[in-house]
Amino acid sequence: MKLLKKIFKVSLILVAFIGVLSLVGLYRMDAFKTIQNNTPEFCEAFNMDGSAEDIEIDYERGYAYLSIQDRAALIRGEMVQGRIVKINLNKKPYEITSALNKQPEHLRPHGISLHIDDRGKRHLAVINHPKNRGIEPENIDLFSEVNNGVFKYVETISDPLFQSPNDLLLVSKNQFYVGNDKGGETSWDKIQENLGRPMSNIAYFDGNSTSVAAKNLSQVSGINISKDQNLVFASETTAKRIAVFHRNMDNGTLKKIHRIKLDGSPDNINVSEDNSLVVATIPKVMALVQHFIALQKGEIKPSPSQVIQIKYKTSEVSLASTAFIGDIEKNELFMSDGTDISTASVGAIWDKHLFIGSIDDNKILICDL
């Protein structure tokens, strides 16, 4: 009898523990959140043959570069290739043209990054996932401009530290940071990572070799840099925050100086002309998971989209004066239930217009601000 009571008590404790873990998991995935639509008065869809997971804007010339791929088909297991395209934002109606002078044989693009050097020459870096992720090496393809807004292939960089690249930041023609959205290697590591343990990192390629510039991060899905090149911003998606680093320009190391808490799970970060951050966030992770499951079944289940803007209230942005860090304001530019654009992954502002790209919705949404 005593043994039965002991077994019963242990079973109750296990059930309670599992129940608590489940509730924590549901809370972390925003299962109990209610979405309140908050969109600009006028938004227009620009339909494409793939989704623009990332968008980079050349503010000097008014070009938008898009990482295009039919990712919905890719999620369903189809063999598809992607493109890097550009849109001349100064010319309407908008038209998509190739940003590469020659289409690579294999291109499954993810994050992209544009760098303008001191001479005004443009360079482009693209995460190019292999066909068999987790088995074949992850690649970063580098391109340099040959004509106005058109780039030629230069080289491919591979390294074991490019473990699970989601976004990247080009800081010279051949130096860049890579944000890895996963870091766990063993099954137990991956379980801990899913429960919130920060295990991903930012790798830095200095033109010759790769090192870890920052570690103990929670799923880096976006990375960008301030206009003065001193601060690096990285999305910590599962922790619902943005890590702010001071960048050592001599050796590329990153020193964390602040974290910006958010209500959603951040993805890509764009830095606007006024140095404000435009961040696409996942407002409801549970809905995103349900969306992906539906896609695999050939069904459509929209996932909510959100874009926020983060502004510094002070103009002094340096390591020497960190008082500015807490002096910020956050404004919601866009929030929807996903019926107009689902799974937003990137937002960018150009000439009082908000451009929103998506993980797998084959369009960009252009809204008047």
GICORDA-V514838 format. One record per backbone hydrogen bond with DSSP energy under -1.0 kcal/mol. CO is the residue of the C=O (numbers start at 1). NH is the residue of the N-H. Records with the same first field share a line. If there is no record, write none. Layout:
CO=NH, NH
This chain:
1=5
2=6
3=7
4=8
5=9
6=10
7=11
8=12
9=13
10=14
11=15
12=16
13=17
14=18
15=19
16=20
17=21
18=22
19=23
20=24
21=25
22=26
23=27
24=28
25=29
26=31
27=30
29=286
30=33
38=335
42=368
44=366
46=364
51=53, 69
54=67
56=65
57=59
58=62, 63
62=89
63=58
64=87
65=56
66=85
67=53
68=83
69=51, 71
70=74
71=75
72=76
73=78
74=77
83=68
84=99
85=66
86=97
87=64
88=91
97=86
99=151
107=82
108=129
111=127
113=125
115=123
117=120
121=117
122=145
123=115
124=143
125=113
126=141
127=110
128=139
132=135, 136
139=128
140=157
141=126
142=154, 155
143=124
144=152
147=149, 150
150=146, 147
151=101
152=144
155=142
157=140
159=162
161=163
164=181
167=179
169=177
175=171, 172
176=205
177=169
178=203
179=166, 167
180=220
186=190
187=191
188=192
189=193
190=194
191=195
192=197
193=196
200=217
201=180
202=213, 214
203=178
204=211
205=176
209=206
211=204
213=254
214=202
217=200
219=237
222=235
224=233
226=229
230=247
231=226
232=245
233=224
234=243
236=241
237=240
240=262
241=236
242=260
243=234
244=257, 258
245=232
246=255
248=252
253=248
255=246
258=244
260=242
265=282
268=280
270=278
272=275
276=272
277=310
278=270
279=308
280=267
282=265
284=288
285=289
286=290
287=291
288=292
289=293
290=294
291=295
292=296
294=299
295=298
303=343
305=336
306=281
307=333, 334
308=279
309=331
310=277
311=329
322=325
324=327
326=328
327=313
329=311
331=309
334=307
335=38
336=305
343=359
345=268
346=357
348=355
350=353
352=369
353=350
354=367
355=348
356=365
357=345, 346
361=363
362=48
364=46
365=356
366=44
367=354
